[in-house]
Amino acid sequence: MRSLLNAAIDRVLRLPGKTGPYQVERNLRVPMPDGVDLLADRYAPPGDEPAPVVLVRTPYGRDRQLAMLYGTPFARRGFQVVLQSVRGTFGSGGLFEPFHHEKDDGLATLSWLRNQPWCDGRVAMMGSSYLGFTQWAVAPYAEPPLAALCPAITASEFTSSTYLGGGVGLRGAYEWGTMVVSQERRQFFRGRRNRRAMASLPLASIGRESSYWQEVVAHENDDFWAPSDHSAGVSSVTAPVSMYTVWWDIFLLNQLRDVIALQKAGTTPHLTIGPGAHAEIPGALAASRDAFEHLSTVLHGAPARQRAPVRLWLQKANRWLDAEQWPPPSTPTTWHFGNGELGVAPIDGAPEVTFYDPADPTPTVGGPVIGKDAGPADNRAIEARADVLCYTSAALESDLDLVGELSAVVRVRSDPGHGDVFVRLCDVEPSGRSMTISDGFVRLRPGAPLDVPVEMRPTAYRVRAGHRLRVSVAGGAYPRFARNLGTGEPAATATRMVKAHRQTSGGSLVLPVYDID
């Protein structure tokens, strides 16, 4: 039975190299300084000769997917892997308080590993999403340093994603927070029930079982999360780093900031951005393969990968691009929008009046979310709403490749002063479908400038000749972001709603035009 399962894993993962026997030690007890024990499983080739250890720290359990992605296939190819359940999950002691204990517990685990007779002192780490965060929670502080890192589909801090643009990331924080407290009962994302709950007010009245969700809504405007922000230490990391992510990941902006920090510090991290969204199986498989290649070189002395430091999947062109760094060289080109039009020539946009009603919040489709609806989506139904303004270009005469960082400026005034700005760039096909390329969100406070800068999601995307570009501007993107009730009251307790009167006079968009030739 085991051989059949291993063969199936090999067919899916497609890892190179010869395979051999392996052993598994389960439920190793790793003591923490406060007396709590964390459980771990060790996957290794036969014998106990000292060898490097690859550590994976996870809140999602040590069996099933994690064992198949990182345990068995790596051990069969000569790696020693330790899968550890973080505090308060799957048999590990203590309470699971997301993000708060990963630095101290990770460093204690690192010290314990280095004192084991089967560890030669070298410890690397790998894993995606929360498993990637646990790497950044250790790497800047480890002494001696980690041997290698493979943080995938993740970032050194999650706070700026949770509160993107100053708003509250309702759907992501609520659904993940309630999922992790019920996962050991095999209760995962519950779409219809979640949608009903997210429509409730106040936000602190839902998800009471999730300490994480309660902390998110209670600490939107303070430094509560500062101890779990490890971004300041990224530039000090000297271990070789290989990162994998996908274009529609919820942490893409954060992860690329980590890449830039390493580059500025003089190191050359490997970066691959593939197609897909967070939590999709193809991305998880690709991340495992990326980690295997990187660790084979660093720990086993395999030949270095013959590739550029940066590889990017060019969406709609179905090809890879190679570059020496992120972002790759491009030509920043300003497009202007106003009066329903979008083009490179300046436009003197006349003010257009819309209303944002938090009782009927502007919805959104697709984008960087967790679920089957993640990724590009047809926006026509949203664009047809009275509370959404659209600006469309003429048909392109030739293909347009956009590769790199995007930004927008929207001239908007909201009365009262509390409001949101959601900007989305779409590829309008000849059929009329309006498919997402990028978007950005900003929460307005009283006294905000008339010209509102909006950080957009990076991309690598080919807009085909004959297609048009479209910019849409809305006062929200629900339930991805919590609706703005217009009062400025704390998100945790606010219930009163005020309808917003908005004047929008167009704006501008900076696009990274890329010349492949």
C-alpha positions in Angstrom: 0.0 0.0 0.0 2.8 2.4 0.9 4.6 1.7 -2.4 1.4 2.5 -4.3 1.0 5.8 -2.4 4.6 6.7 -3.0 4.3 6.0 -6.7 1.2 8.2 -6.9 3.0 11.1 -5.0 5.9 10.8 -7.4 3.6 11.1 -10.5 2.1 14.3 -9.1 5.2 16.0 -7.7 7.6 14.9 -10.4 10.7 15.4 -8.2 14.0 14.3 -9.8 16.5 11.9 -8.3 16.7 8.3 -7.2 14.4 7.1 -4.4 15.2 4.8 -1.5 13.8 3.6 1.8 12.9 5.9 4.7 11.9 5.9 8.3 9.3 7.9 10.3 9.5 8.8 14.0 6.2 10.2 15.2 5.2 12.5 18.1 8.7 13.7 19.0 8.3 16.1 22.0 10.1 19.4 21.5 10.2 21.3 24.8 9.6 25.1 24.9 11.1 27.4 27.5 7.6 27.9 29.2 7.2 24.2 29.7 4.9 23.5 26.7 5.8 20.5 24.4 5.3 20.8 20.7 4.9 17.5 18.7 6.9 16.7 15.6 7.4 13.9 13.1 10.8 13.1 11.7 11.1 11.7 8.1 14.6 10.5 7.2 16.6 7.9 5.3 17.6 4.8 7.4 20.1 5.3 10.1 21.0 8.1 12.5 24.1 9.6 11.1 24.3 13.3 11.6 22.8 15.2 8.6 21.1 18.5 7.8 17.5 18.9 8.9 14.8 20.6 6.9 12.2 22.1 9.4 8.5 22.6 8.5 6.4 24.3 11.1 2.6 24.2 10.5 -0.7 24.8 12.1 -2.5 22.5 9.7 -1.4 19.0 11.0 1.5 16.7 10.1 -0.4 14.1 8.1 -2.2 14.1 4.8 -1.0 16.9 2.5 2.0 18.0 4.4 3.4 14.5 4.7 2.9 14.0 1.0 4.3 17.4 -0.1 7.3 17.6 2.2 7.8 14.4 4.3 7.8 11.2 2.4 9.0 12.4 -1.0 11.9 14.3 0.4 13.0 11.5 2.8 12.9 9.0 -0.1 15.4 11.3 -1.8 17.9 11.6 1.0 16.6 14.5 3.0 15.9 14.6 6.7 12.6 16.5 7.3 11.0 17.4 10.6 7.3 18.4 10.5 6.2 20.2 13.6 2.7 21.3 14.7 2.9 24.8 16.1 1.6 25.6 19.5 -2.0 24.6 20.3 -2.5 22.6 17.1 -2.8 18.8 16.4 -1.4 17.6 19.8 1.1 20.4 20.5 0.6 22.0 23.9 -0.5 25.6 24.7 -3.0 27.8 22.9 -2.9 28.6 19.2 -2.6 32.3 19.0 -1.8 33.0 15.3 1.5 34.8 14.6 2.3 35.6 18.2 4.6 32.6 19.2 6.3 31.7 16.0 9.6 33.6 16.7 10.2 32.2 20.3 8.9 28.7 19.5 10.7 28.6 16.3 14.1 29.6 17.8 13.6 27.1 20.7 12.9 24.3 18.1 16.0 25.3 16.2 18.1 25.0 19.3 16.5 21.6 20.1 17.2 20.2 16.6 20.8 21.2 16.7 21.3 19.3 19.9 19.9 16.0 18.5 22.5 13.3 17.5 21.0 13.0 14.1 21.4 16.7 13.2 24.8 18.0 12.0 24.0 21.5 13.0 22.7 22.7 9.6 18.9 23.5 9.6 17.0 24.8 6.6 13.3 25.6 6.4 10.5 25.3 3.8 6.8 25.6 3.4 4.0 27.8 2.0 1.6 30.3 3.5 1.7 30.2 7.3 4.5 27.7 7.0 6.4 30.4 5.1 5.7 33.0 7.8 7.2 30.7 10.4 10.5 30.8 8.4 10.7 34.6 8.5 9.8 34.5 12.2 13.1 32.7 12.8 15.5 33.6 10.0 16.5 37.1 11.0 17.2 36.0 14.6 18.8 32.5 14.2 22.4 32.2 15.4 24.1 30.5 13.7 22.0 31.4 10.6 19.7 29.0 8.9 21.3 27.0 6.1 18.5 27.9 3.6 15.0 29.3 3.3 12.2 28.3 0.9 9.3 30.7 1.9 6.5 30.2 -0.7 3.2 32.0 -1.2 3.8 34.0 2.0 5.5 37.0 3.5 7.5 38.2 6.5 4.5 40.1 7.8 0.8 39.6 7.2 -0.5 42.8 8.8 -0.4 45.0 5.7 -2.4 42.4 3.8 -5.0 42.1 6.5 -5.4 45.8 6.6 -4.6 46.5 3.0 -4.9 50.2 2.2 -6.1 50.9 5.8 -9.3 48.8 5.5 -10.1 45.5 7.2 -9.7 42.4 5.0 -13.0 40.9 6.0 -13.3 37.8 3.9 -9.7 36.5 4.3 -9.3 37.2 8.0 -12.8 36.0 9.0 -12.8 32.8 6.9 -9.2 31.8 7.8 -9.6 32.7 11.5 -12.7 30.6 11.9 -11.3 27.7 9.8 -8.2 27.2 11.8 -10.1 26.9 15.1 -12.4 24.2 13.6 -10.1 22.3 11.3 -9.4 19.5 13.7 -13.1 18.8 13.7 -12.8 18.6 9.9 -14.8 21.8 9.4 -13.3 24.0 6.7 -14.5 27.0 4.7 -18.3 27.2 4.9 -19.3 29.5 2.1 -23.0 30.2 2.6 -22.7 30.3 6.3 -19.7 32.6 6.1 -21.5 35.0 3.8 -24.4 35.3 6.2 -22.1 35.9 9.1 -20.0 38.5 7.3 -23.1 40.6 6.6 -23.7 40.9 10.3 -22.9 43.9 12.5 -21.0 44.6 14.6 -18.1 42.6 13.3 -17.0 41.6 16.8 -20.4 39.7 17.2 -19.3 37.1 14.6 -16.4 34.6 14.8 -16.3 34.7 18.6 -14.6 31.3 18.6 -11.6 32.8 16.7 -9.2 34.8 18.8 -7.4 35.8 15.6 -10.6 37.3 14.1 -11.4 39.1 17.3 -7.9 40.6 17.4 -8.1 41.7 13.8 -11.3 43.7 14.3 -10.1 45.1 17.7 -6.7 46.3 16.5 -7.1 48.0 13.1 -5.4 51.2 14.1 -2.7 50.4 16.7 0.6 48.6 16.9 -0.8 45.4 18.4 0.7 43.3 15.6 4.2 44.9 15.6 5.9 41.9 17.4 4.7 39.6 14.6 6.1 41.9 11.8 9.5 40.5 10.8 10.0 42.6 7.7 12.6 44.8 9.3 14.9 41.8 9.6 14.6 40.5 6.1 17.6 42.5 4.8 19.8 40.9 7.5 19.2 37.3 6.3 22.3 35.9 4.6 21.0 32.3 4.0 20.3 31.5 0.4 16.6 32.1 -0.3 14.3 30.7 -3.0 10.7 32.0 -3.2 7.8 30.7 -5.1 4.4 32.5 -5.4 1.5 33.0 -7.8 0.0 36.1 -9.4 -3.2 36.0 -7.5 -1.8 35.2 -4.0 -3.2 37.3 -1.2 0.4 38.0 0.0 2.0 38.9 -3.3 2.6 42.6 -2.5 4.2 41.7 0.8 6.4 38.9 -0.6 7.7 41.1 -3.4 8.7 43.7 -0.7 10.7 40.9 0.9 12.4 40.2 -2.4 13.3 43.9 -2.9 14.7 44.1 0.7 17.0 41.2 0.0 18.1 42.6 -3.3 18.9 46.0 -1.8 20.9 44.2 0.9 23.1 42.8 -1.9 21.8 39.2 -2.0 20.3 37.5 -5.0 17.1 35.6 -4.0 15.5 33.3 -6.5 11.9 34.2 -7.3 9.4 32.4 -9.3 5.8 33.8 -9.9 3.5 31.3 -11.5 -0.1 31.2 -12.5 -2.9 30.6 -10.0 -4.1 31.8 -6.6 -3.5 31.0 -2.9 -4.3 27.5 -1.7 -4.5 26.0 -5.2 -3.0 22.6 -5.6 -0.8 23.4 -8.6 0.9 26.2 -6.7 1.5 24.0 -3.7 3.1 21.3 -5.9 5.3 23.9 -7.7 6.4 25.3 -4.4 7.5 21.9 -3.2 9.5 21.3 -6.4 11.1 24.7 -6.1 12.1 23.9 -2.5 13.5 20.5 -3.5 15.7 22.0 -6.2 17.0 24.8 -3.9 17.7 22.5 -1.0 19.4 19.9 -3.3 21.9 22.5 -4.2 22.5 24.0 -0.8 22.4 20.9 1.4 23.4 18.1 -1.0 25.7 19.9 -3.4 23.7 19.3 -6.5 24.5 21.5 -9.5 23.0 25.0 -9.2 19.9 25.6 -11.3 20.7 27.0 -14.7 18.1 29.8 -14.7 17.8 33.5 -14.2 17.2 34.7 -10.6 13.7 35.8 -11.5 11.1 33.8 -13.5 7.7 35.2 -14.3 4.7 33.6 -15.9 3.3 36.1 -18.5 -0.4 35.7 -18.3 -2.4 35.4 -21.5 0.8 34.7 -23.4 1.4 31.3 -21.8 5.2 31.7 -21.6 7.9 32.4 -19.0 10.0 35.5 -18.7 13.4 35.6 -17.2 14.9 38.6 -15.4 17.8 39.5 -13.2 15.8 41.2 -10.5 12.3 42.3 -9.4 10.8 44.4 -10.8 12.3 43.8 -14.2 13.2 46.8 -16.4 10.0 48.3 -18.0 8.9 51.7 -19.3 6.4 53.4 -16.8 3.7 54.8 -19.0 1.0 57.1 -17.7 -2.6 56.6 -18.9 -5.3 59.1 -18.0 -9.0 58.5 -17.3 -12.0 60.7 -17.1 -15.4 61.3 -18.8 -15.7 57.5 -19.4 -12.5 57.4 -21.4 -9.0 55.9 -20.9 -5.9 56.8 -22.9 -2.4 58.1 -22.9 -3.5 61.7 -23.7 -4.4 63.9 -20.6 -8.1 64.1 -19.9 -9.8 67.0 -18.1 -12.3 64.8 -16.2 -15.6 66.4 -15.2 -16.9 65.6 -11.7 -19.2 62.6 -11.6 -21.5 62.1 -8.7 -22.1 58.6 -7.2 -23.4 57.3 -3.9 -22.1 54.6 -1.8 -24.6 52.9 0.5 -23.1 50.5 3.1 -26.5 48.8 3.4 -26.0 47.8 -0.3 -22.2 47.6 -0.5 -20.5 47.5 -3.9 -19.6 43.8 -4.4 -16.5 42.4 -6.0 -15.7 39.3 -7.9 -12.5 37.2 -8.1 -9.2 38.6 -7.2 -6.7 37.6 -4.5 -9.0 35.6 -2.2 -9.0 32.0 -0.9 -11.6 29.9 -2.7 -12.8 28.6 -6.1 -13.7 32.1 -7.2 -10.1 33.4 -6.8 -8.2 34.9 -9.7 -9.4 36.7 -12.9 -13.2 37.2 -13.2 -15.7 38.8 -15.5 -16.5 42.2 -14.0 -19.4 43.2 -16.3 -22.2 42.8 -13.6 -20.2 45.0 -11.2 -19.4 47.6 -13.8 -23.1 48.0 -14.6 -23.9 49.2 -11.1 -24.8 52.9 -10.5 -22.1 53.1 -7.8 -19.3 52.1 -10.1 -17.6 54.4 -12.6 -15.9 53.0 -15.7 -13.3 54.4 -18.1 -12.5 52.4 -21.3 -9.8 52.8 -23.9 -10.0 52.3 -27.6 -9.1 48.9 -29.0 -5.3 48.2 -28.9 -3.6 48.2 -32.2 -0.9 45.7 -31.0 -0.2 43.5 -28.0 0.6 45.3 -24.8 2.8 43.5 -22.2 2.5 44.8 -18.7 5.2 43.5 -16.4 6.0 45.0 -13.0 4.5 47.4 -10.5 1.3 49.5 -11.2 -0.1 52.5 -9.4 -3.1 54.8 -9.8 -4.2 58.3 -8.6 -7.9 58.9 -8.3 -9.3 62.4 -7.9 -12.2 61.8 -5.5 -14.0 63.5 -2.6 -16.3 61.6 -0.2 -18.9 63.3 2.0 -18.7 62.4 4.8 -14.9 62.2 4.9 -14.9 58.5 5.7 -14.9 56.4 2.5 -13.1 53.8 0.4 -11.6 53.8 -3.1 -11.4 50.5 -5.0 -9.7 50.7 -8.4 -9.6 47.8 -10.8 -7.9 47.4 -14.2 -9.5 45.0 -16.6 -8.8 43.5 -20.0 -12.0 43.9 -22.1 -12.2 41.2 -24.7 -13.9 41.6 -28.1 -16.8 39.5 -26.7 -17.3 42.2 -24.0 -16.0 40.1 -21.1 -14.1 42.4 -18.7 -11.4 40.3 -17.0 -9.4 41.4 -14.0 -5.7 42.4 -14.5 -5.0 44.2 -11.2 -6.6 46.2 -8.5 -6.0 48.3 -5.4 -7.8 49.6 -2.3 -7.5 52.7 -0.1 -9.5 53.7 3.0 -10.1 57.5 3.2 -10.1 59.4 6.4 -11.4 63.0 6.9 -8.9 65.5 5.5 -7.6 63.1 2.8 -6.1 64.8 -0.2 -8.3 65.2 -3.3 -5.8 63.2 -5.3 -5.7 59.7 -3.7 -2.7 57.4 -4.5 -3.6 53.8 -4.9 -1.0 51.0 -4.8 -2.1 48.4 -7.4 -1.2 44.7 -7.5 1.9 43.8 -9.6 1.4 41.7 -12.7 2.8 40.2 -15.8 0.0 40.2 -18.3 -0.4 40.4 -22.1 -3.3 42.5 -23.4 -4.0 41.3 -26.9 -4.4 43.5 -29.9 -8.1 44.3 -30.4 -8.8 44.2 -26.7 -9.4 47.3 -24.6 -8.3 48.4 -21.2 -10.9 49.5 -18.6 -10.5 51.2 -15.2 -13.3 51.0 -12.8 -13.6 53.1 -9.6 -15.9 52.1 -6.7 -16.5 52.9 -3.1 -15.9 49.4 -1.9 -15.2 45.8 -2.7 -17.3 43.7 -0.4 -16.9 41.2 1.2 -13.2 41.1 0.4 -13.0 44.3 2.4 -15.3 45.2 5.3 -17.8 47.9 4.1 -17.1 51.4 5.2 -20.0 52.5 7.4 -19.2 56.1 6.9 -18.9 57.0 10.6 -15.2 56.3 11.5 -16.3 54.3 14.4 -14.2 51.2 15.4 -14.7 48.3 13.1 -15.3 45.9 16.0 -18.3 47.7 17.4 -19.7 50.0 14.7 -23.3 49.4 13.5 -24.5 52.9 12.4 -24.5 53.4 8.6 -24.1 56.7 6.7 -24.6 56.9 3.0 -21.7 58.6 1.2 -21.9 61.2 -1.5 -18.9 61.0 -3.8 -17.5 63.2 -6.5 -14.9 61.6 -8.8 -13.0 63.5 -11.5 -11.0 60.7 -13.1 -7.3 60.2 -12.5 -4.3 58.5 -13.9 -2.7 55.1 -14.0 1.0 54.2 -14.4 1.5 50.9 -16.3 4.8 49.0 -16.6 5.1 48.5 -20.4 7.6 45.7 -21.1 9.5 45.1 -24.3 10.1 41.4 -24.7 12.3 41.9 -27.7 
